[in-house]
Amino acid sequence: MSTLFVSRERRHDKLFSGLVVGAAAYTLLMVGLVVFSVGRGSIDIFSAEGLEFIIQSNWNAVEGRESFGAFPYIIGTLLSSAIAMVIGVPISLAIAIFISEIAPPRIGTPLSFLTELLAAVPSIIYGLWALFVFRFWVRDLIEKPLYDAFGGSIPFFAKTPFGLDIFTAGIVLAIMIIPIISSICREVMRVVPDSQREAAYSLGATRWETIRMAVFPYVKSGLVGASMLGLGRAVGETILVTMIIGNVIGPSAIPTTFFSQGQTLSSLIANEFNEASSELHLSALIALGAILLILTMGINIIARLLVRKKIKTASGAKSQ
Amino acid sequence: MLISKILIGISAAILLATSTILPSATFAQNAVTINGAGATFPFPLIDTWRVEYQKVQPGVNINYQSIGSGGGVKQFTEKTVDFGATDAPLTQNESQKVPGTVHIPETIGSVVAAYNVPSVPDKGLKLSGEVLADIYLGKITKWNDPKIQSLNTDKTLPGDDIVVVHRSDGSGTTFVWTDYLSSVSPAWKEQLGKGKSVEWPVGIGAPGNEGVANAIKGTPNTIGYIELSYALTTNTPFAFIQNKEGNFVEATLNSTMSAVQSYVTTLPKGDGIWTDVSLVNAAGADAYPIASFSYLLLHKEMSTNPNLDQAKAKALVDFISWAITDGQKIGESLDYVPLPDGVVKLNQDTLKALTFNGQPIT
């Protein structure tokens, strides 16, 4: 009787572990397939143009004149994400500090819930809102005053703004990445043991000094990791960006001012993939995807390494 | 444990039953579904045809996916659909991949230059082809440039920058627009040429006709190109463009029809090469200079398409015969320009020449 039960459990165990291993293998397989097909698709353009593709600026799909280059879109991606980070990271940090250090729980809990609600909004809703409402606010309340004040003196502001440009894209991307960065920062700060804070207070530190001395050293790498994850999200954002960045192509896509139109790697793929019919054009678009993949993978790997280092430090410190 | 096993068994049984019973239910009705894909421009028309044709032939359902001209050509080449639809005829490269294609123009559209100039609230700003090309090349940058002002002495134009709008997605509308600019401006032809997507030197890109119309409405001092039907439905003012004879013509059903009329005798046969077919810059005192066909693509020997059997091929050909004759009146009420008689005759000859396994279909 007992031997019957043992053998059934072993069978179920094997089945269960088989399913779980299969699921993990499936994940690896999918990543491998994506990398493989993106690589295979970009072979045409790289054999036609070599690595020049990455630094060229033209984008001509007309039959007989085909020539493609990814440079303006790499710049566009990096610039719009940079603006998003410059605006988004300080605000996320401020929100995280407020919720974890300063606010009483009855304010902190609903506030953290609300910020995470922002993350749940689909990005196309942001895009529609930006296109129909927000870009006019940005144009009239931020861009026009900046242009009037600095248009003559600083070349970065020397273009008549009308709302559909890299600047607006950066601002809306910032709104999108704030929930991610702030929730991770908040969690990472919460892990810091209260004994550290109490020690700082007992030495006579003010609230800001406590945060600076007791909390920040603990969570530095976690904060950087969170920002990198936000950066990864901003870099990959497609539909939102294509609705408000202006969609220019070719050499005119290299932004020279904050109010220039631009184009990112993902938005160009989204715009042209459906209609591209020539082999070289398709290959160029897939190659843009390859560059984007490498960029995002790199950012995510760095983020993972930093967050893991933070957890190791915290658990190591706790066990002391 | 036992209850969950029972539940799994029941749901499996239900799944099995529905997957076998439902398909046989559709077979029982003897319905034919014809699948097509392609250009967005004729989608409202084809969709209305789908509804109206069901009154003529209740068993026939047309399933059309408007994924864009390029997508339509791709799916047609890969034989995943029964017919393709495109605003631009097949290029040389594309025809090499699928020899034996016939083009059947099923409707006509025209592209207008829509604008948003606060001091010119109505349609009627006069523009010439060279001026439009220079605007899109970035050579004319202000609305009160003498080249524009001299054509419009009765209007006050602002000294603001012209904000140029073009398409961000590949599009048949872009193909027609750049075809026109190439034919009126040697500089444009040399620098940019014509295509579903070109390397715009200036301007912002918006997706789809709707996106361009929205960009024009939302930002002052803009100019952009959209299909006439979109300009009419969104009440966007558009320009009167100078035609070959020198007259400034408004885009209407009549002026577009007269443009097409002048090209009818030059069209190739259905199974010929349509790559260079162009209706822009037509001769004729009241011809509108930016008109174009929208085409349906079929295989001449229809059995080469594995999706088609004899019955489906006949149903498809019957539908197209109806669309190019009775269907044209329906198009008029939706602001689609009807085919002139010469083109209808050309199409009917093309349909007569279609075969299935060597046998004519009609």
Chai-1 contact restraints between the chains, C-beta under 6 A:
chainA,res_idxA,chainB,res_idxB,connection_type,confidence,min_distance_angstrom,max_distance_angstrom,comment,restraint_id
A,W59,B,E199,contact,1.0,0.0,6.0,A-B,restraint_1
A,N60,B,E199,contact,1.0,0.0,6.0,A-B,restraint_2
A,A61,B,G195,contact,1.0,0.0,6.0,A-B,restraint_3
A,A61,B,S197,contact,1.0,0.0,6.0,A-B,restraint_4
A,V62,B,G193,contact,1.0,0.0,6.0,A-B,restraint_5
A,V62,B,G195,contact,1.0,0.0,6.0,A-B,restraint_6
A,V62,B,V198,contact,1.0,0.0,6.0,A-B,restraint_7
A,E63,B,T91,contact,1.0,0.0,6.0,A-B,restraint_8
A,T160,B,D161,contact,1.0,0.0,6.0,A-B,restraint_9
A,F162,B,T219,contact,1.0,0.0,6.0,A-B,restraint_10
A,L164,B,I204,contact,1.0,0.0,6.0,A-B,restraint_11
A,G246,B,I204,contact,1.0,0.0,6.0,A-B,restraint_12
A,N247,B,S168,contact,1.0,0.0,6.0,A-B,restraint_13
A,N247,B,G205,contact,1.0,0.0,6.0,A-B,restraint_14
A,G250,B,E199,contact,1.0,0.0,6.0,A-B,restraint_15
A,S252,B,P201,contact,1.0,0.0,6.0,A-B,restraint_16
A,Q261,B,I204,contact,1.0,0.0,6.0,A-B,restraint_17
A,N271,B,S168,contact,1.0,0.0,6.0,A-B,restraint_18
A,N271,B,D169,contact,1.0,0.0,6.0,A-B,restraint_19
A,E272,B,G170,contact,1.0,0.0,6.0,A-B,restraint_20
A,N274,B,G68,contact,1.0,0.0,6.0,A-B,restraint_21
A,N274,B,G71,contact,1.0,0.0,6.0,A-B,restraint_22
A,E275,B,G68,contact,1.0,0.0,6.0,A-B,restraint_23
A,E275,B,G70,contact,1.0,0.0,6.0,A-B,restraint_24
A,E275,B,G170,contact,1.0,0.0,6.0,A-B,restraint_25
A,E275,B,K196,contact,1.0,0.0,6.0,A-B,restraint_26
A,S277,B,G70,contact,1.0,0.0,6.0,A-B,restraint_27
A,S277,B,V73,contact,1.0,0.0,6.0,A-B,restraint_28
